[in-house]
Amino acid sequence: MSDALFPSTKPRGLRGPVSRIAVPLCATVLLAAAACTGGEVPAPAADVPTFEGTVNLEIGEIEGDEPYLFSNVFGVAADPAGRILVADGPAHEVRVFAPDGEFLFRLGGEGDGPGEFRRPFHVGFSPDGELWVGQQPRYTVFELEDAGARYLRTVRRPFPGQMGGHPVVFDAEGRFVDVGMLPDAEGRFVEARIRMNPDGRQDTVQVDEPAAAAEGRATLEFTRNGLPGLLYFYQPYGPEWLQAYGPGGVWASAVSSSYVIELHGPDGTVMQLVGPSDPGPPLTSDEAEYARERLDADVERGDLDAPLFDVPERKPPLAELFFDQRGRLWVQKTAAGGADTIEADVYEGTTLVARYRWPRRVRAGRSPWVTETALYGTTRDELDVQRVARVSFEPSP
């Protein structure tokens, strides 16, 4: 069983490398470590094109027609015709809008019957164009039509009690891969990737956490009503394990405290992308105060004598990893305090091919839907009204 069939990701604070590596390689991208090249660190890569993003559509109102009032948007996607699909979790439905933002129709409704939902959290498409709507216990599969959608089937998820935040993904042979948390032999929840075979068999790979990510987390045992448990504590702005996966079985992982990324190909090869040395932006005074408040709250929550972590001077250099619909890896960098834009380096294979920038007020979420020319996410205004946003990218002059 090849690990290349299992793209990997994990909730915040639980991140790590794959358990087996097929063909270790080193690739030089931007700056390559001397340990990989066996020589001097090469000069930075040549300039690459930059694309600037502007919000060209927002869907949502503070009051008015019901389809434009969102409870809480968990996922956004677009179909080949440019229609925008919005998973509203508390409303238990997916709403479909035209490319110009006009409401078209909806899917779902609360329930456990065919075509019904329980808090849908993401939407995506299979290689043959089926729409998959993810919920905690299952995926509901539809065929999209011009004026509606036809229910096809339900696929049960193998993960108990852990809601995922990962996109719908299929391996190089078109087999569905799900990602979530499973209990190990000691009862601890660990990340696993499960491939669904056409005959119903499930292949499972457990993923272990790297030590660098664990440096930002601590645990404390407790007993309540005679039952043991664990309290988890996280360092504000501490290191996190970032993972992403894309079409056809490609996936990537990194620890946010260092611009060093493992890129896993569908054939099992592993290449390392090493970016420029970057300590990350310094914390603003407001961010430092927020971190102190978080640590003080943890002291009270755990009945501790002192905080388990210090307030860091800087934020990690990396914020997110994700793939666009072409399978290009986006490395989103952490924005400095007060910055109006977010920037990502974009790689095609091991080659840095572009940099993209977009307004910071657009939240792409844990499973961004991105193409070469557009990014879909959400915004919130000063009244906390949530809207669905589309960012359009154009080459920078």
Helices and strands as residue ranges (DSSP letters): G 3-5, E 23-24, H 34-37, E 50-59, G 66-68, E 73-78, E 84-88, E 93-97, E 103-108, E 122-125, E 131-134, E 138-144, E 149-156, E 169-170, E 176-183, E 189-196, E 202-207, H 211-214, E 217-224, E 227-234, E 241-245, G 247-249, E 251-255, E 260-264, E 269-274, H 285-302, E 318-323, E 329-333, E 341-348, E 351-359, E 369-370, E 374-380, E 386-395
